Structures are given as C-alpha cells and as structure tokens.
Amino acid sequence: MAASALMSIAEQSAHFLDRPHERAPAGAVGGEAAWLGADLRLRNDWIERVSPGFVAALEDVVARLRASARPWSDVSEADVELPGEGETLRRWRRALTHGRGFLILRGLPVERWDLATQHLATGVLGRQFGRLGLQNPRGDVIGEVRATGVEKVDPFARLYATAGEFRFHCDASDLVGLLCIRPAAEGGESRLASSVSVYNTLLATRPDLAARMFEPQPYDLRNEQAAGGEPYAAFAPCAFGGDRLRTFYISDYFRTVARHGIEPDLDLLDTYDAIAASPEVGLQFYLQPGDLQILDNHTMLHARSAFRDEPGRERLLLRFLVSMDRTAA
C-alpha cells in the first residue's frame, strides 16, 4: 500500500488486531511497559517539554501544507519531514513501541494557532509515527473530542463526543494521540494504566480471570456493524507472542453487549477495571493546553472522568489515530 494513503477503519482495525499469539505467558510479563502509577508519581520524567526548534520545524511544515490545501490522502512522509528532529522522533517512537508505551509532550503553542492550524498540526504530529487512519464512519481524519450532546439522541454514540465518564479502554489502532486545546471548566481527568501491569496484577490475584483474557469475549459494535451484519462480535482481549503482551480492551463495549441478550463476564470486567484504577497501578493527571498525549494501544489503557463545560470554555482535544510500520518499529 502507498505510504501516503489513509487507513480506513477496517484496515487499521485489521492491522491492529493482527497480533501474534503463541501461548499465555508462564508468569508475570516484564519490560519497561510494566510500569506502575505509584512509581511514576514519584517523578516527572514522563513529561517532556518540546524544544523551540521542534515547534519551528512543525510550524513550517504546517504552513506549507496549509498553502497547498492538499487532502491528507495525498500527503506523503516526505511532505511532513521535520528537519533536524530525526533523533528526537526515533527516541519517541522507541518509547512508545519498546519502552513505557506513552508520551506526554508539553509546550505546543496551541494558543497562537487558529482551529485549522491546530487540526493540521495534529495531523503532522501523528504522521511522524505512521499512517493516519479514519476516526469514524463520517471519514474524519482528525477527531474533535468534545461534548456535543449526541448522547441525548443516541445512548450508544462514540464516547469521545460526550461529557460522560469513559471506563478504561484501548482504541483499535496502533497509536492514539490527543492534543489538548482547552481543558474543561471542571473534571476531564486523564487516567492511564499499563495493560501489562494490570494483567500481571490480575495473574497474581485472580489467575482464573487472567486465563479468560485469552478467550473470546463478546463485544458490542454500538450500531456500527456492516449492513445486515450481527450487532456484536467476539475477540480475545489479550495475545502473547514474541515475549510481548498485547491487549485490546474496551470496558464499556464489553458491558453493553448485554443489550443483545448476551451476558458479559462482569467478574472479569469489574476486577480488571478496579485494578487499572487502583492507586498502585493507575496514573491520573490533567492535560494542559498544548499537551500532546500519545499512547501505544497495545500496551496502554486510558480512561477519563466526566467533565463540565462553561460557555466560552468548552473542553476540546484533537485526536489522531496512527498505524505503524511494524517492520521498522
């Protein structure tokens, strides 16, 4: 496939779920991705301020793309190259795919960018890590994470369009990025957890439930199934191959499969969610304007508390989804 092409929802989901599985691990899974929130709260080296040089290179690329007015499907890797930033980007890619599994990059000057520039900058940042993917059936490339009130007419709408709480989940793409433009007037706390550490804790405390993470679990498609298709699917949340644990978990979607007359495994879901949210395992913080959060969905879980907007101070984050070239990662 051409490197400039966008990934469809089906393509990026298939790419993400193409996970090697050999067996369940014999014991706890190690590595840098097995971090604990209790340890990270003792230091702040997981937050990195971007350099003035990086910002200048980014703004130059954004200006050129804006002048060209080309769609993202026509934007190549060469078009978004940031001169002089190769070593920094290689370090960030390694941290995502072979390290901690997430980045919090601080200091992007979103306050001096208009909305169109903010959208373009978000896409350029995502394109540094791989191919951009579509966000939803409408074909959005950059998603606006904000409260739209859509839940009043569709209780199963995409959660990022609501002000409600998200339970822990992953997105069906290798990476997800969120650029904070404006925080909420109240609430909207970001919550992260290592799915490796959640699994290790589950294995130590409830090995019976840990084994079920490798068994297919029913999953609500939330009214986005193919025409005439079943409204639910099933897949195993965990796969283990090459000494790496990869997880795809969406608590709310596993739970609402009950509306199709299928009983979810609430013992598993409740226990898993409680571990992820525990002070020992989870990490909680508020994104600031100009913060970019990037997560490797294979090893990271994220959640968000409910929030409240005020007129003129509506929460807005911009989101990208990225599929990586795993042969180069």
QUIQUIHU-V67122 format. One record per backbone hydrogen bond with DSSP energy under -1.0 kcal/mol. NH is the residue of the N-H (numbers start at 1). CO is the residue of the C=O. If there is no record, write none. Layout:
nh=NH co=CO
nh=NH co=CO
This chain:
nh=5 co=2
nh=7 co=132
nh=12 co=8
nh=13 co=9
nh=14 co=10
nh=15 co=11
nh=16 co=12
nh=17 co=13
nh=19 co=17
nh=22 co=240
nh=23 co=240
nh=34 co=31
nh=35 co=33
nh=37 co=281
nh=38 co=280
nh=40 co=36
nh=41 co=37
nh=42 co=39
nh=43 co=40
nh=47 co=44
nh=48 co=104
nh=50 co=106
nh=55 co=51
nh=56 co=52
nh=57 co=53
nh=58 co=54
nh=59 co=55
nh=60 co=56
nh=61 co=57
nh=62 co=58
nh=63 co=59
nh=64 co=60
nh=65 co=61
nh=66 co=62
nh=67 co=63
nh=68 co=64
nh=69 co=65
nh=74 co=71
nh=75 co=72
nh=85 co=82
nh=89 co=85
nh=90 co=86
nh=91 co=87
nh=92 co=88
nh=93 co=89
nh=94 co=90
nh=95 co=91
nh=96 co=92
nh=97 co=93
nh=98 co=94
nh=101 co=95
nh=103 co=294
nh=105 co=292
nh=106 co=48
nh=108 co=290
nh=110 co=108
nh=112 co=109
nh=113 co=110
nh=118 co=114
nh=119 co=115
nh=120 co=116
nh=121 co=117
nh=122 co=118
nh=123 co=119
nh=124 co=120
nh=125 co=121
nh=126 co=122
nh=127 co=123
nh=129 co=126
nh=131 co=323
nh=133 co=321
nh=134 co=7
nh=135 co=140
nh=139 co=136
nh=143 co=319
nh=145 co=317
nh=146 co=144
nh=148 co=161
nh=152 co=149
nh=153 co=150
nh=154 co=150
nh=157 co=154
nh=161 co=158
nh=162 co=159
nh=166 co=304
nh=169 co=302
nh=170 co=249
nh=173 co=171
nh=175 co=322
nh=176 co=295
nh=177 co=320
nh=178 co=293
nh=179 co=318
nh=180 co=291
nh=181 co=316
nh=182 co=316
nh=186 co=308
nh=188 co=306
nh=190 co=285
nh=191 co=303
nh=192 co=283
nh=193 co=301
nh=195 co=299
nh=198 co=194
nh=199 co=195
nh=200 co=196
nh=201 co=197
nh=202 co=198
nh=203 co=199
nh=204 co=200
nh=205 co=201
nh=206 co=202
nh=210 co=206
nh=211 co=207
nh=214 co=211
nh=215 co=212
nh=217 co=235
nh=219 co=233
nh=220 co=253
nh=221 co=231
nh=224 co=221
nh=229 co=226
nh=233 co=219
nh=235 co=217
nh=238 co=213
nh=239 co=246
nh=241 co=244
nh=244 co=241
nh=246 co=239
nh=247 co=298
nh=248 co=237
nh=251 co=168
nh=254 co=250
nh=255 co=251
nh=256 co=252
nh=258 co=255
nh=259 co=256
nh=260 co=257
nh=261 co=258
nh=262 co=257
nh=266 co=264
nh=269 co=265
nh=270 co=266
nh=271 co=267
nh=272 co=268
nh=273 co=269
nh=274 co=270
nh=275 co=271
nh=276 co=272
nh=277 co=273
nh=278 co=275
nh=282 co=278
nh=283 co=192
nh=285 co=190
nh=290 co=180
nh=291 co=288
nh=292 co=105
nh=293 co=178
nh=294 co=103
nh=295 co=176
nh=296 co=101
nh=297 co=174
nh=299 co=296
nh=300 co=296
nh=301 co=193
nh=302 co=169
nh=303 co=191
nh=304 co=166
nh=305 co=189
nh=307 co=163
nh=308 co=186
nh=313 co=310
nh=316 co=182
nh=317 co=145
nh=318 co=179
nh=319 co=143
nh=320 co=177
nh=322 co=175
nh=323 co=131
nh=326 co=324
nh=328 co=325
